[in-house]
Amino acid sequence: MNKKLLPLIALPVLALGATTAQADKHGNGGDFKLTGKTLAVEQVDLGKPGLSLGDQQVITMDVFAGPKHLGESHVVCTTVRVGQPNIVQCENVNNINGSQITATGVVTSDQEEQTPFVQAITGGTGAFSGAGGKLTVSEAGPQPATLTFQLEN
């Protein structure tokens, strides 16, 4: 799989986890900007050797609002198209103070480290039960990724 696509995918997961802790303060929605720290990334080469359909990237990270640790995020991205551009579909699960928030979406190799990308917030448990909205991830340059959550529920 494309190793550059991995960090891009991990970012959405970080953002989601941090949002959960902040959402309670803002009621029925709001915008939240967060950062994350990747702890581990693994590439799983499934099927044909090298980049091929079904290959996966698995990412785990801690999420932060400023210096405050808010929880953890986990993401699995699966290659769904090989070509120009390569495309992965990512599933994100974030565990924040006993509540979870999930997101999903696709990321292309053209977007990676170049332009922000958007994923759908698909639900959650506890404080995030019924959550919806979008997550925008920006990771251009050497600085940590910026994750902006826009909660609608």
C-alpha positions in Angstrom: 0.0 0.0 0.0 1.0 3.6 -0.4 2.8 4.5 2.8 2.0 8.2 2.5 -1.7 7.5 2.5 -1.4 5.9 6.0 -0.8 9.1 8.0 -3.6 10.9 6.1 -6.1 8.2 7.1 -5.0 8.2 10.7 -5.8 11.8 11.2 -9.6 11.5 10.9 -9.5 9.0 13.7 -7.6 11.4 16.0 -10.0 14.2 15.3 -13.0 12.2 16.1 -11.8 11.1 19.5 -11.0 14.6 20.6 -14.3 15.8 19.5 -16.2 13.5 21.8 -14.9 15.1 25.0 -15.6 18.6 23.7 -19.1 17.9 22.3 -20.7 17.8 25.7 -19.8 21.4 26.3 -21.4 22.5 23.1 -24.8 20.8 23.2 -26.3 19.8 19.9 -23.4 20.4 17.6 -20.5 22.7 17.1 -17.0 22.8 15.6 -13.9 21.4 17.3 -10.2 21.5 16.2 -8.0 18.8 17.6 -4.6 17.1 17.1 -3.4 13.6 17.6 -0.3 11.4 18.2 0.1 8.2 16.2 1.3 5.3 18.3 1.5 2.6 15.7 0.8 2.0 12.0 0.8 -1.4 10.4 0.4 -2.3 6.7 -1.3 -5.6 5.9 -0.5 -6.9 2.4 -3.5 -9.1 1.5 -4.1 -10.8 -1.9 -1.4 -10.1 -4.6 2.0 -9.1 -3.3 2.5 -5.3 -3.3 -0.3 -2.7 -3.5 -3.6 -4.5 -4.4 -7.3 -4.4 -3.7 -8.1 -5.4 -0.1 -4.7 -4.3 1.4 -5.1 -2.6 4.8 -3.5 0.0 6.9 -4.3 -0.2 10.7 -3.6 2.9 12.8 -3.9 3.6 16.5 -3.3 6.9 18.2 -3.9 9.1 21.3 -6.0 12.2 20.8 -5.5 15.6 22.4 -7.1 19.0 22.8 -4.0 21.1 23.4 -1.9 19.3 26.0 -4.9 17.4 27.4 -5.2 13.7 26.5 -8.8 13.0 25.6 -8.8 9.3 24.6 -7.8 7.0 21.7 -8.7 6.6 18.1 -8.4 3.5 15.9 -8.7 3.3 12.1 -8.7 0.6 9.4 -8.3 1.7 5.8 -8.8 -0.8 3.0 -7.6 -0.3 -0.6 -10.6 -0.2 -2.9 -9.0 1.1 -6.1 -5.5 0.8 -7.4 -4.6 3.4 -10.1 -4.3 7.1 -10.6 -5.3 7.9 -8.0 -5.2 5.1 -5.5 -8.3 5.1 -3.2 -8.7 3.7 0.3 -11.9 3.5 2.4 -11.4 4.2 6.1 -13.5 3.2 9.1 -12.7 5.2 12.3 -13.7 4.3 15.9 -12.8 6.7 18.8 -13.2 5.9 22.4 -13.5 9.0 24.6 -14.5 8.7 28.3 -16.6 5.6 27.7 -18.4 7.1 24.7 -17.6 6.2 21.1 -17.9 8.2 17.8 -17.4 6.8 14.4 -16.6 8.1 10.9 -16.1 6.8 7.4 -15.0 7.9 4.0 -12.6 7.6 1.2 -9.2 9.2 0.7 -7.3 9.4 -2.5 -3.5 9.5 -3.1 -4.0 12.9 -4.8 -5.4 14.3 -1.5 -2.7 12.9 0.7 -0.7 15.6 2.3 -1.9 18.1 -0.3 -5.5 19.2 0.4 -7.9 18.7 3.3 -10.4 15.8 3.0 -13.8 15.2 4.5 -15.3 12.1 6.1 -18.9 11.5 7.4 -19.5 11.2 11.1 -21.8 8.1 11.1 -22.8 7.7 14.7 -21.8 7.0 18.2 -22.6 5.7 21.7 -23.1 7.4 25.1 -22.6 11.1 24.8 -22.4 10.7 21.0 -25.5 8.6 20.5 -27.0 9.6 17.1 -24.1 11.8 16.2 -23.8 13.1 12.6 -21.8 15.7 10.7 -18.5 15.8 9.1 -14.8 15.6 9.9 -12.3 17.6 7.9 -8.6 16.6 8.1 -5.7 18.9 7.1 -2.2 17.5 7.2 -0.2 19.5 4.7 3.4 20.1 5.8 5.4 18.8 8.7 3.2 20.0 11.5 0.6 17.7 13.3 -2.6 17.2 11.5 -5.5 19.6 12.2 -8.8 17.8 12.6 -12.0 19.9 12.5 -15.3 18.2 13.5 -18.6 19.7 12.7 -21.3 17.9 14.7 -24.9 18.3 13.6 -26.6 16.2 16.3 
